[in-house]
Structures are given as structure tokens and as C-alpha cells.
């Protein structure tokens, strides 16, 4: 049985990833702070009450998953809040929250569950092209951009560190998706984004580990 764990699984892209992975035969463990009716209707294992920035929550999750072997770990939980350098002192808590959730949490979750990862498993971080320095042609959302650039750098290092276990690691940008995070604006729906992400996950291997790709298959600049 293939087993996948998805964080931030109660809505948006995470919910669609959970749905589609389950439909493709994965035994899915959906991790979130608070479950939703839509998530619970999928009939997957739901581990709620997990804040991916909280050490005790991660330790508790690891204990509950003792003996579970993961073939796929999808670090999807994320946070987008407005930010600008003019207002940094007034917004500093929001800046730090984005760094905690977007930058540190994927590495903390992967570390907490490293013992659950099968040899040859895959680890994915749902990032954003807004973390690309070369692609930044408009400015704005400084804290979010920083947080995604940081997780991109950390995940490339993670790819090197997990290679010896045969674990491939990927950074995937879902596109501009209509979700609550984007105020339901965007170019594509979560279902389309999730389908593209899963296609890229299927292509992930040790030859392209550490790569930064769009859900549509495009390679993205750092």
C-alpha cells in the first residue's frame, strides 16, 4: 500500500491533493489544525489539531504515526499575508508567522517524520515562484517572497541530505490558484492545480531531486 501524508489538507490545494491521491490508490493521512466537512467526507485518516509550527504537536503526530511507513510526504501548509518594508514594524508578527509556516515548518515536519519515510520515498514542498529571485519583476509581498526563497534553499539542501536514502525531494509551484489564500482569485481551480502537482510528483526521482518546477511541467528559475 502506498501511503501519503499531506499537511494543510482541510481546504484548497491540500484538500484536492488528498482527494486525488486517495482516488489514485494512496492511503492518505490528512494533517491539519482543524478538519473540515469536505475533508472528513473523503474517508481518509484525518490527524487534526496539528499546528506545523508547534514542536509538541509535531512530536505528538510522530508518536501517533509510529510504525506507519510513508512513501510520499507533501508539505502543503502555507500562509500568505500582505507585507511591505514601509510597515515592517507594525507587521512584524505577520512576517514571522509566514517565515515559521512557509520556511521552517516543511523542514520541521520532514525532520519529525524522517523515521517514517521509506527508502525510495518522495518528499515534496509546495512552494511558489514568488520565491524566485530571478523571476521577481514586480516586488510586493516581501515577507512571503522571503519565506518561499528560504524554503527553496533549505529544500535543495534537504535533497542532498536524503539522497543517500534514495529519497527524492521536489519543490513545486502550483500556479496561481483560486483558493481562500488568494481571496479566490487566480487562473486555475484547486482540482487542476492538484492534478498537475501529482503529475510532477510521479516524475520526481533522484535524477531531478532538488528541482524547482511549475505544476505545468515548466522548470522555474532560482
Secondary structure, DSSP 8 states (H G I E B T S, - for coil): --EEEEESTTSHHHHHHHHHHHHTT-EEEEE-SS--HHHHTTT-EEE-S--TT-HHHHHHHHHHTTT--EEEEEE---------GGGHHHHHHHHHHHIIIIIIHHHHHHHHTGGGEEEEEEEEEEE-GGG-STT--S---HHHHHHHHHHHHHHHHHHHHHGGGT-EEEEEE--SEESGGGTT-SSEEHHHHHHHHHHHHHH--TTSTT-EEETTS-B---
